[in-house]
């Protein structure tokens, strides 16, 4: 038995095993759909904004969505670090979601506007998230000892497709 205490990342990984798979991506996407497709998502509240603030909001929404997808992928695959092709794919999915939402806004005609600049902001956010993930890629990785401690604690590491196949 290993008496060493798990690191903060190790404790977070242990807690995350109890969180349903893909929940962060689902919640993020539902929030984005609400904010982008509802005619007046904030109701009577009018937040004073500077020019271009909506583009920053678009970039941040799809930055967050892409990070959630990458994080949820890693969680559901036994904390396996995604490679560049998968990071690129997740960024493309984030970009595609942003573009699709703009077209849905146009077709629904609920008072929301179709803007190419919003699509550019969505794409910029998704690409920035992919780049950040590449730069900070090792932060969520566990040591071999921490992985073993998680396996010992549960008999099998939940969320690991690799372990389920054995």
N, C-alpha and C positions, 0 to 999 in steps of 0.2 A: 504494500500500500504506500502511496506517495503522500508524505506529510506536508509537502510544500503547499502554501496557500495559492489559489489561483489569482492571476492578475485581474485587474479591473476588466480588461477585455474578456478574460475567461469567465468572470462572473456574469458579464453581459450576455455572452454566448449561452451560458446555462439558463438564464432567465428567458432568453429569446426562444428556446426550444418549446416553451409553453404557449407562445403566441401563434395563432393560426397562420398557415402559409399564405403568402401573397396578400396579407391583410393591409400592409402599408401601401402597396400599389393600388389596391381596390379603393381604400379610403381616399387616397390622393386623387385618383381618377374621378371618383364621385364628387369630390370638392371642386375639381376643375370643371366638370360638366355643369354643376350647379352655377358656378361663378360665370361661366362663359355662355350658357344657353338660356338661363332665366332672363326674362325681360328686365327685371329690376332686382338683382340678387341681394342688394344691401337695403332694400326697402326705402323708407323715408330718409334714412341717413345719407347725407351727402358729404363725402369726405373731400376737403379741399386738396387738390393735387396740382403739381407743377406740370408744365407741358412735357409730354413724353412719359409720364409716370405709368400710363397703361402699358407701354412697351416693356418697361422694367417689370411690371407685374406679370406680363405674359412670359418673359424670359425666366422669371423666378418660378412660375408654376411648372414649366416644362423642365427646368433644371431639377426641381423637386421630384417630378414624376420619374425622370430618368434615374435619379439616385435611388428612389424607392424600388424601381424595377431591378436595378443591379443588386441592391441589398437583399431584396426578397429572393432573387435567383440564388445568391450565395447561401442564404439561410436554407433554402429548399434543396440544396445540393451539397450538404455536409460541410459548408463553409469553404468549399473549393473556390479558389481565386479564379474569376473569369479572365479569359484571355482577350487579346485585342479584337478578334473577330466578334466575340459575344458583346463586348463593350460597344463596338461600332453598331452592331445590330440593335442593341437597346437604345442607343442614341437615335438611330433611324426610326425606331418605333415611336419614340417620343416626338420626333419631328413629324412623323406621319399623323400622329394623333392631333397635333396642333393644326396641321393643314386640313385634316378632316373636319375638325371643329369649325374652322372658318367657313368651309363649304356648307356645313350643316346650318350655321347661322344664316347664311345667304338663303338657303332653301326653306328654312322655317319661317322666315319673315316675321319675327317676333320683336322687331325693333332693334335687334343687334346688328352691327355692321360687319360686312366682309371687308377685311383690310389685308392687303399683301404685306404691309409693314408688321402686322401682328404675326403673320406666318414666319417672317424673318426673325422676329423676336423669339418666337417659340423654338425655331430651329437653333438659334444662338444659345438659348438656355439648355437645350438637350445636348448640343455639342460641348458646351462648357462643362456640363455634368460628366460626360464621358471623359473629357480631358482631366478633370479633377480626380476621377476614379483611377485613371492610369497613374497620375502623379502620386496619389495617396494609397495606392493599391494594397500595400502590405499592412496597413493599419488594423484591419479587421482579422488578420490571420492569427490563428492560434499556434502555440508551440506544440510539438508532438506530445509533451507531457500533459498539456491542457486538454488536447483531444482525447488522450487516453483516460484522463480523469472524468471527462464527460461520458465516455463510453462505459466506464466502470460504474458511474452513478446511475445510469439508466439501463444498463445491460446492452443497449444498442442506442446509438446516437439518433434521436428523432430527426427527421428531415434529411437524412443522408441516403440518397438513392444508391450510392455505392455500397453502403453497409447492408441495405435490404437485399441486394442481389446475391450476397454471400450465403 
